[in-house]
Amino acid sequence: MKLVTLTGPIGQFDPLAAACVLDREFHPEHALSILDRAGRLRPFVWSDPYAPLLRRAEDLLDALHLSPAYAPFEGKPNLEAVTAYLDSLAQSLSDLDARRDRQQALMDGDRTIAGELENLRSLSTELSQLWNLEYVRFRYGWLPRETYDSFRASLEEAPDLFFVPTDLGPRRAYGIYFTTRNGLEKADALFNSLHFTAVRLDHTVHGTPGQAIDEFTSLAAKAEDALQSIEDERAALAVKEEPKLQSVCSSLRYHSGLRDLRRYAACSKESFYLTGWMPEDAVPELEQRLAQFPDCSFVADAPQDLPVGVKPPTKLKNSFLGRVFRPFLEMYGLPDYHELDPSSFMALTYCLFFGIMFGDLGQGLGLALIGLVLTKWKKMWLGGIITLCGLSGALFGCVYGSVFGFEDILPGFKIMEESTLLPGSSNVLLLLLLSVALGVAMLLLAMVLNIINGVRQHDFEKILFGPNGAAGILFYGGIITAAVSTLVLKVDLFVPAYVIPVLVFPLLCILLREPLSLLAAGDPGWKKVKLSEVLGTGFFELFETLLSYLTNTLSFMRVGAYAITHVGLMMVVRMLAGSGSDPIVIILGNLFVMGFEGLLVGIQVLRLEFYELFGRFYADGGVPFQPKTIHYDAHSGN
């Protein structure tokens, strides 16, 4: 990365930014925070007149059910003309919406009236006769069918009440009850006690219920046709206006993004200053483009030449495996500019651990197939990881000789059989010991990567004196070597000639790493470090370091333990399938193991990566490289 500073007359800011910065490999930084050491610069005065119009245009796109997309445009938009165009289009849509709302209200009202009358269809009386009754009052509604059947006789015997059922359904009994004007209150009280629900009828309805239903059904159909006609007009308007509206949106989005660059810039009375990061190989192209601005110039500085605190962004150049596993890496954090990119390391180790823990040829290929489906059809980033893990599981299934849990099909390393390398023991013990050995190798490799990061960062603590530096490698490797030599080779290395230089000396370096690192870096601050404070806090930190060596090493036993668990689960499946190997039980059992154990193994491997390995060499904290790019297919708020 190079920190590029562009400068020139204030009047040339927009054309230069359009030619050299926007949609280029340029990650802008706030110029004042980097350049204004003497306080002579001020922020670039900026406002964005395009943003409000862009939001309006995007709202109109949504109203027309159109998605943002690039459309060609020319020059700077005329804001008055754009405003007039958006006003006109908004008014057209408003008129359509008003007409649609009116027709919707008419249709809903007509359907409501028709629905209210539906249970009166059997009544042959003119409704207008009911509205004009002088001495009789009536109510229309329904009561539960069970209640009607229970009190039917009582209703028929009431002297001042007459109930006419119009529709008897299995759950409701619709009808009209008539009573005198003076007896209405008493009748209402009675029917309320019977859980009667009144239905209000529109007094403008005339004719028989059947005739009225047909009339209002016809009116509702006409309103529905009118609604469809309005929707067709709206669709035609969208087709007609889409090219121009997309072009207006694209123009506004571009010039809004161009204007947004001003908030990163600083200026003096006559000149502007725009600062940002560029990949080193993109600088020559910038120089060529800058040739068309003879009054402008640029300076490109390397990160090591900049003041402390100026942090370059990280632009990853992943391999195929690294790109697949990048989402997992981003969960932990991007690497710092001066750190190694651990994505390829993570991809290889993740697949290795997963394959050992989930070794089965048939199930591994099944997982790989599921991953391919998720990748190709569902476009899920997790699908690529599942595919690679499945292939790794299939590869180690060949090592174990396991196919859908059956171990008599292929030759291989049978976990439950007696070990040939450890007479008198099963391969279970051998697998656990190999898992620990794998953990030792992985932890040593992580320490080597930490030293490399220390060299890149000129950090002597990481290189020499830290628990994951040279001192840590010497102690950890030394104690593992001594333990293996004593237990396996029967050669006791725990003697002073070995313990003092290989074990004690590294621990002293780790204990005193703060002053030793300052001394190695030539920093006179090592003289100000108080030995009592170093020893006081260092003792507890050293104890934690020793404990982490032990726990991290033993944590890798889970690699072998899950491989054993996998075999055990498949033994249970075969036992449930019986001697006849019931195919349904075998299929369901394999599907369960693939889903259940695949999820558990995936989580456990991620834990090994994040806690046991990344914690020893990877500090993350990187800032993503984000050039100022216009995304025409996204809303301005995204």
C-alpha positions in Angstrom: 0.0 0.0 0.0 1.0 3.6 -0.7 -0.5 6.6 1.0 -1.2 9.0 -1.9 -1.8 12.7 -1.3 -3.4 14.6 -4.2 -3.3 18.4 -4.3 -4.3 21.1 -6.7 -6.5 24.2 -7.2 -9.8 24.0 -5.4 -11.7 24.5 -8.6 -10.3 21.3 -10.1 -11.3 19.0 -7.2 -14.4 17.5 -8.8 -12.9 16.7 -12.3 -9.7 15.3 -10.7 -11.7 13.2 -8.2 -13.9 11.9 -11.0 -10.9 10.9 -13.1 -8.5 9.6 -10.5 -10.4 8.6 -7.3 -14.0 7.6 -7.9 -14.5 4.0 -8.9 -10.7 3.5 -8.7 -8.4 1.6 -6.3 -8.4 4.5 -3.8 -9.3 4.1 -0.2 -9.9 7.7 1.1 -8.7 8.9 4.5 -9.6 12.1 6.3 -6.8 14.4 5.2 -6.9 16.6 8.3 -6.1 13.7 10.6 -2.9 12.9 8.6 -1.7 16.2 7.1 -2.7 19.0 9.4 0.2 18.9 11.7 0.6 22.7 11.8 -3.1 23.6 12.0 -3.0 25.4 8.7 -5.6 23.4 6.8 -9.4 23.5 7.3 -12.2 21.1 6.3 -13.4 21.2 2.7 -16.8 23.0 2.8 -19.3 20.7 1.2 -22.9 20.0 0.9 -24.8 17.4 -1.2 -27.7 18.8 -3.2 -28.0 15.5 -5.0 -28.8 13.3 -2.0 -32.4 14.5 -1.3 -33.3 14.2 -5.0 -31.7 10.7 -5.1 -33.8 9.6 -2.2 -36.9 10.8 -4.0 -35.9 9.1 -7.2 -35.3 5.8 -5.3 -38.8 6.1 -3.6 -40.3 6.5 -7.1 -38.5 3.4 -8.3 -39.9 1.5 -5.3 -43.4 2.9 -6.0 -43.1 1.6 -9.6 -41.8 -1.8 -8.4 -38.4 -1.2 -10.2 -35.0 -2.2 -8.8 -32.0 0.3 -9.0 -29.8 -0.4 -12.0 -27.2 1.5 -14.0 -28.4 3.5 -17.0 -26.2 5.8 -19.1 -26.2 9.5 -18.3 -24.3 12.5 -19.6 -22.8 15.4 -17.7 -23.9 17.0 -14.4 -27.7 16.8 -13.8 -29.7 20.0 -14.0 -31.3 20.1 -10.6 -34.2 22.2 -11.5 -35.1 20.0 -14.5 -34.7 16.8 -12.3 -36.9 18.3 -9.6 -39.6 19.2 -12.2 -39.4 15.7 -13.7 -39.7 14.0 -10.3 -42.5 16.3 -9.3 -44.4 15.4 -12.5 -43.8 11.7 -12.0 -44.8 11.8 -8.4 -48.0 13.7 -9.3 -48.9 11.0 -11.9 -48.4 8.3 -9.3 -50.4 10.3 -6.7 -53.3 10.6 -9.1 -53.2 6.8 -9.8 -53.1 6.1 -6.1 -56.1 8.3 -5.4 -58.1 6.6 -8.2 -57.0 3.2 -6.9 -58.0 4.0 -3.4 -61.4 5.2 -4.5 -62.1 2.0 -6.5 -60.7 -0.1 -3.7 -63.1 1.5 -1.2 -66.0 1.1 -3.6 -65.2 -2.6 -4.2 -64.7 -3.3 -0.5 -68.0 -1.6 0.3 -70.0 -3.4 -2.3 -68.5 -6.8 -1.3 -69.3 -6.0 2.4 -73.0 -5.2 1.6 -73.3 -8.4 -0.5 -71.8 -10.4 2.2 -74.1 -9.0 4.8 -77.1 -9.9 2.6 -75.9 -13.3 1.7 -77.6 -15.0 4.6 -80.9 -13.2 3.8 -81.0 -14.6 0.2 -83.9 -16.9 1.1 -86.0 -14.0 2.1 -88.4 -12.9 -0.7 -89.6 -9.7 0.9 -88.6 -6.3 -0.5 -86.0 -4.8 1.9 -87.6 -1.4 1.5 -90.7 -2.7 3.2 -88.6 -3.5 6.3 -87.1 0.0 6.4 -90.6 1.6 6.3 -92.3 -0.5 9.1 -94.1 2.0 11.4 -95.2 -0.1 14.4 -92.7 -3.0 14.2 -89.0 -3.1 14.8 -86.5 -5.7 13.7 -82.9 -6.9 14.1 -80.9 -9.0 11.7 -77.9 -11.2 12.8 -76.9 -14.6 14.0 -76.7 -16.7 17.1 -74.9 -20.0 17.8 -76.7 -22.9 16.2 -76.6 -24.9 19.4 -78.3 -22.0 21.3 -80.9 -21.7 18.6 -81.8 -25.4 18.7 -82.0 -25.2 22.5 -84.3 -22.2 22.7 -86.2 -22.5 19.5 -89.4 -23.6 21.2 -89.2 -20.7 23.6 -88.7 -18.2 20.8 -91.7 -19.5 18.9 -93.9 -19.3 22.0 -93.0 -15.7 22.9 -96.2 -13.6 22.5 -94.6 -10.3 21.4 -91.6 -11.7 19.5 -91.3 -13.4 16.1 -87.9 -14.9 14.9 -87.6 -15.8 11.2 -84.5 -18.0 10.4 -83.0 -17.2 7.0 -80.0 -19.5 7.0 -79.3 -22.4 9.3 -75.7 -23.5 9.2 -73.8 -26.1 11.3 -72.4 -23.4 13.6 -74.6 -20.3 13.1 -78.3 -19.6 12.7 -78.9 -16.4 10.8 -82.3 -14.7 11.0 -84.5 -11.7 11.8 -86.5 -11.1 14.9 -89.5 -8.8 14.8 -91.1 -7.1 17.9 -93.2 -4.2 18.7 -91.7 -0.7 19.2 -92.3 -0.9 22.9 -91.0 -4.4 23.3 -87.7 -3.8 21.4 -85.6 -3.2 24.6 -86.9 -6.4 26.2 -86.3 -8.4 23.0 -82.7 -7.0 22.6 -82.0 -8.1 26.2 -83.3 -11.6 25.5 -81.3 -12.1 22.4 -78.1 -10.6 24.0 -78.4 -13.3 26.6 -78.5 -15.8 23.7 -75.2 -14.4 22.3 -77.0 -12.8 19.4 -74.6 -10.9 17.1 -76.4 -8.1 15.1 -75.4 -7.4 11.5 -76.0 -3.8 10.3 -77.8 -3.5 7.0 -77.3 -0.5 4.6 -80.7 1.3 4.4 -79.9 2.4 0.8 -80.3 -1.2 -0.3 -83.6 -2.0 -2.1 -85.2 -4.9 -3.8 -85.2 -8.5 -2.5 -81.9 -9.7 -0.9 -81.2 -11.9 -3.9 -81.6 -9.0 -6.3 -79.5 -6.7 -4.0 -76.7 -9.3 -3.8 -76.6 -9.7 -7.5 -76.5 -5.9 -8.0 -73.7 -5.3 -5.5 -71.7 -8.3 -6.7 -71.9 -6.8 -10.2 -70.8 -3.4 -8.9 -67.9 -5.0 -7.0 -66.8 -6.8 -10.2 -66.9 -3.5 -12.1 -64.7 -1.8 -9.4 -62.3 -4.7 -9.5 -62.0 -4.3 -13.3 -61.4 -0.6 -12.8 -58.7 -1.5 -10.2 -57.0 -3.8 -12.7 -57.1 -1.1 -15.4 -55.4 1.3 -13.0 -52.7 -1.3 -12.2 -52.2 -1.7 -16.0 -51.8 2.1 -16.3 -49.2 2.0 -13.5 -47.3 -0.9 -15.2 -47.3 1.0 -18.5 -46.1 4.1 -16.7 -43.2 2.1 -15.2 -42.2 0.7 -18.6 -42.4 4.2 -20.1 -40.4 6.0 -17.4 -37.9 3.3 -16.4 -35.1 4.3 -18.9 -35.2 8.0 -17.9 -35.8 7.4 -14.2 -32.9 4.9 -14.0 -30.7 7.4 -15.9 -31.6 10.2 -13.4 -31.0 7.8 -10.5 -27.6 6.8 -11.9 -26.6 10.4 -12.5 -27.7 11.5 -9.0 -26.0 8.6 -7.4 -22.7 9.2 -9.2 -22.6 12.9 -8.5 -23.7 12.4 -4.9 -20.8 9.9 -4.4 -18.4 12.4 -6.1 -19.6 15.2 -3.8 -19.2 12.8 -0.8 -15.4 12.7 -1.4 -15.2 16.3 -0.2 -15.8 15.3 3.4 -12.4 13.5 3.3 -10.6 16.5 1.8 -8.9 19.4 3.4 -8.1 22.8 1.9 -6.1 26.0 2.3 -7.1 29.2 0.7 -6.5 28.1 -2.9 -5.6 24.4 -2.8 -7.3 21.1 -1.8 -5.6 18.0 -0.3 -7.1 14.6 -0.8 -5.4 11.6 0.9 -6.0 7.9 0.5 -4.4 4.5 0.2 -3.7 2.8 -3.1 -2.1 -0.6 -4.0 1.4 0.1 -5.2 0.8 -1.4 -8.6 -2.1 1.1 -9.1 0.1 4.2 -8.7 1.4 4.3 -12.3 -2.1 4.4 -13.7 -2.9 7.3 -11.3 0.2 9.1 -12.6 -1.0 8.7 -16.2 -4.5 10.0 -15.4 -3.1 12.9 -13.5 -1.2 14.0 -16.6 -4.4 15.7 -17.8 -4.3 18.0 -14.8 -1.0 19.9 -15.1 -1.8 22.1 -12.1 -2.3 19.1 -9.8 0.3 16.8 -8.3 0.6 13.8 -6.0 2.9 12.3 -3.4 3.0 8.5 -2.6 4.5 7.5 0.8 5.2 4.0 2.0 3.6 3.0 5.4 7.0 2.9 7.1 7.7 6.5 6.2 4.5 7.8 7.9 3.9 9.0 11.5 3.1 6.5 14.2 -0.7 5.8 14.3 -1.3 6.0 10.5 -2.6 2.6 9.7 -2.9 1.2 6.2 -6.0 -0.8 5.3 -5.9 -4.5 4.4 -6.6 -5.8 1.0 -6.6 -9.5 0.9 -5.3 -11.4 -2.1 -6.7 -14.8 -1.2 -6.1 -18.1 -2.9 -9.2 -20.2 -3.8 -9.2 -21.9 -0.4 -8.7 -18.6 1.3 -11.6 -17.0 -0.5 -13.9 -19.9 0.5 -13.0 -19.6 4.2 -12.8 -15.8 4.3 -16.3 -15.4 6.0 -15.0 -17.5 8.9 -11.8 -15.3 9.1 -13.9 -12.2 9.1 -15.8 -13.5 12.2 -12.5 -13.3 14.0 -11.3 -10.1 12.3 -9.3 -9.0 9.3 -5.5 -9.2 9.6 -3.5 -6.0 10.2 -1.6 -4.7 7.3 1.7 -5.9 8.8 0.3 -9.4 9.6 0.3 -12.5 7.6 -3.0 -13.4 5.9 -4.1 -16.5 7.8 -7.0 -17.5 5.5 -5.1 -20.2 3.6 -3.6 -21.6 6.8 -7.1 -21.7 8.3 -8.6 -23.3 5.2 -6.0 -26.1 5.2 -6.0 -26.8 8.9 -9.8 -26.6 9.1 -10.2 -29.2 6.4 -7.5 -31.4 7.9 -9.1 -31.4 11.4 -12.6 -31.9 10.0 -11.5 -34.8 7.9 -9.8 -36.6 10.8 -12.8 -36.1 13.0 -15.4 -36.9 10.4 -13.7 -39.6 8.3 -16.3 -41.5 6.2 -16.2 -41.9 2.5 -20.0 -42.1 1.9 -21.0 -39.4 4.4 -18.2 -37.1 3.3 -19.3 -37.3 -0.3 -22.9 -36.7 0.9 -21.8 -33.5 2.7 -19.9 -32.4 -0.4 -23.0 -32.9 -2.5 -25.1 -30.8 0.0 -22.5 -28.1 -0.1 -22.6 -28.0 -3.9 -26.4 -27.6 -3.8 -26.2 -24.8 -1.3 -23.5 -23.1 -3.4 -24.9 -23.4 -6.8 -28.7 -23.0 -6.2 -28.9 -21.2 -2.9 -25.8 -19.0 -3.4 -24.7 -19.6 0.3 -21.1 -18.9 1.2 -21.3 -21.7 3.7 -21.9 -24.2 0.9 -18.3 -23.9 -0.3 -16.9 -24.7 3.2 -19.3 -27.7 3.5 -18.1 -29.0 0.1 -14.4 -28.8 1.0 -15.0 -30.3 4.5 -17.1 -33.1 2.9 -14.3 -33.9 0.5 -11.8 -34.0 3.3 -14.0 -36.3 5.3 -14.3 -38.6 2.2 -10.5 -38.6 1.9 -10.0 -39.6 5.5 -12.8 -42.1 5.1 -10.5 -43.9 2.7 -7.8 -43.8 5.4 -10.2 -45.3 7.9 -11.8 -47.7 5.4 -15.3 -46.4 6.4 -18.2 -46.2 4.0 -21.5 -45.0 5.5 -20.3 -46.6 8.8 -19.4 -50.0 7.2 -15.7 -50.8 7.8 -15.6 -54.2 6.0 -15.8 -52.7 2.5 -12.4 -50.9 2.3 -9.1 -51.7 4.0 -7.7 -49.0 6.3 -6.9 -47.8 9.8 -9.7 -49.4 11.9 -10.1 -47.3 15.1 -11.7 -50.0 17.2 -9.2 -52.8 16.3 -6.0 -53.7 18.2 -3.0 -51.5 17.3 0.0 -53.0 15.6 2.2 -50.1 16.7 1.1 -50.3 20.4 0.9 -54.0 21.2 -1.7 -54.7 23.8 -3.6 -51.5 23.1 -6.3 -50.6 20.6 -6.0 -48.0 17.9 -8.1 -45.7 20.1 -5.1 -44.9 22.3 -2.9 -44.5 19.2 -5.4 -42.1 17.6 -5.5 -39.9 20.8 -1.7 -39.9 21.0 -1.5 -38.9 17.3 -4.0 -36.1 18.0 -1.8 -34.7 20.7 1.2 -34.9 18.4 -0.8 -33.1 15.8 -1.6 -30.4 18.3 2.1 -30.0 19.3 3.0 -29.6 15.6 0.2 -27.0 15.1 1.1 -25.0 18.1 4.7 -24.9 17.1 3.7 -23.8 13.6 1.5 -21.1 15.1 4.5 -19.8 17.1 6.6 -19.7 13.9 3.9 -17.7 12.2 3.9 -15.3 15.2 7.7 -14.8 14.8 7.1 -14.0 11.1 4.5 -11.4 12.1 6.9 -10.0 14.6 9.6 -9.6 12.0 7.1 -7.8 9.7 6.1 -5.5 12.6 9.6 -5.0 14.0 8.3 -6.3 17.4 11.1 -7.9 19.4 8.7 -9.3 22.0 6.9 -11.3 19.3 10.2 -12.4 17.7 12.3 -13.3 20.8 10.9 -12.9 24.2 7.2 -13.5 24.1 5.5 -16.8 25.0 4.9 -17.4 21.3 8.3 -16.2 20.2 11.7 -17.9 20.1 11.7 -18.2 23.9 8.3 -19.9 23.8 9.3 -22.3 21.0 12.5 -23.2 22.9 10.7 -23.9 26.1 7.6 -25.7 24.6 9.7 -27.7 22.1 12.2 -28.5 24.8 9.8 -29.8 27.4 8.0 -31.9 24.8 11.3 -33.4 23.6 12.4 -34.1 27.1 9.0 -35.8 28.0 9.0 -38.0 24.9 12.7 -38.9 25.4 12.1 -39.8 29.0 8.8 -41.8 28.5 9.5 -43.4 25.1 13.3 -43.6 24.6 14.0 -44.0 28.3 16.6 -41.2 28.1 16.3 -38.8 30.9 16.9 -35.2 29.7 15.7 -33.5 32.9 19.3 -32.8 34.0 20.8 -29.3 34.7 22.8 -29.2 31.5 19.5 -29.5 29.6 17.0 -27.9 32.0 18.9 -24.6 32.5 19.5 -23.5 28.9 16.4 -25.1 27.3 13.7 -24.6 30.0 14.8 -22.1 32.7 16.4 -19.6 30.4 13.4 -19.2 28.1 11.1 -18.8 31.1 13.3 -16.0 32.4 13.1 -14.3 29.0 9.3 -14.6 29.0 9.2 -13.3 32.5 11.4 -10.3 31.7 10.1 -9.8 28.1 9.0 -6.1 28.6 12.4 -4.7 29.5 14.3 -7.1 27.2 12.1 -6.1 24.2 12.8 -2.4 24.9 16.5 -3.0 25.2 16.6 -5.0 22.0 14.8 -2.3 20.2 17.2 0.3 21.4 14.5 2.1 23.4 16.0 3.8 26.5 12.7 3.3 28.3 13.9 -0.1 29.5 15.7 1.7 32.2 12.5 3.1 33.6 10.9 -0.3 34.0 10.6 -1.3 37.6 11.8 -4.8 38.3 9.4 -5.3 41.2 6.4 -4.6 39.0 7.7 -6.9 36.3 8.2 -9.7 38.7 4.9 -9.1 40.5 2.7 -9.3 37.4 5.0 -11.5 35.4 4.8 -14.4 37.8 1.0 -14.7 37.3 1.3 -14.2 33.6 4.0 -16.9 33.5 1.8 -19.3 35.3 -1.0 -18.6 32.9 1.4 -19.1 30.0 2.5 -22.5 31.3 -1.1 -23.5 31.9 -2.1 -22.5 28.3 0.7 -24.7 26.9 -0.8 -27.7 28.7 -4.5 -26.9 28.0 -4.0 -26.0 24.3 -2.0 -29.2 23.7 -4.6 -31.5 25.4 -7.4 -29.6 23.7 -6.3 -31.3 20.4 -7.3 -34.7 21.9 -10.8 -33.7 20.8 -9.7 -34.4 17.2 -9.2 -38.1 17.9 -12.1 -38.2 20.4 -14.6 -37.0 17.7 -13.3 -39.6 15.3 -13.9 -42.3 17.9 -17.4 -40.8 18.6 -18.2 -41.0 14.9 -17.3 -44.7 14.8 -19.3 -45.3 18.0 -22.4 -43.6 16.6 -22.3 -45.7 13.4 -22.0 -48.8 15.5 -25.2 -47.9 17.3 -26.9 -47.3 13.9 -25.8 -50.7 12.7 -27.0 -52.3 15.9 -30.4 -50.7 15.5 -30.6 -51.9 11.9 -30.2 -55.4 13.1 -28.6 -58.4 11.4 -30.6 -57.8 8.3 -29.2 -54.2 8.0 -32.7 -52.6 7.7 -32.1 -50.0 4.8 -34.5 -47.4 6.3 -32.7 -47.5 9.7 -29.3 -47.3 7.9 -30.4 -44.3 5.7 -32.0 -42.4 8.6 -29.1 -43.2 10.9 -26.6 -41.9 8.4 -28.6 -38.7 7.8 -28.8 -38.1 11.5 -25.0 -38.6 12.0 -24.2 -36.4 9.0 -26.3 -33.5 10.3 -25.7 -33.9 14.1 -22.0 -34.8 14.1 -21.2 -32.6 11.1 -22.5 -29.6 13.0 -20.7 -30.5 16.2 -17.4 -31.2 14.4 -17.7 -27.9 12.5 -18.1 -25.9 15.7 -15.3 -27.8 17.5 -12.9 -27.2 14.6 -13.7 -23.5 14.6 -13.0 -23.4 18.3 -9.6 -25.0 17.7 -8.8 -22.4 15.0 -9.9 -19.4 17.0 -8.7 -20.3 20.6 -5.8 -22.7 20.2 -4.2 -21.4 17.0 -5.2 -17.8 16.2 -4.7 -16.7 19.7 -1.0 -17.5 19.4 -0.1 -15.5 16.3 -3.1 -13.5 15.0 -4.0 -10.2 16.5 -6.5 -9.1 13.8 -7.6 -5.5 14.0 -7.2 -4.8 10.3 -9.2 -2.1 8.5 -10.8 -3.4 5.3 -9.7 -1.7 2.0 -12.8 0.1 0.8 -12.3 2.2 -2.3 -15.0 4.8 -3.1 -17.1 2.9 -5.6 -20.5 3.7 -6.9 -23.0 0.8 -6.5 -25.8 1.5 -8.9 -27.8 -1.6 -8.0 -28.1 -0.6 -4.3 -30.1 2.0 -2.5 -28.2 5.1 -1.4 -28.7 4.1 2.3 -26.9 0.7 1.7 
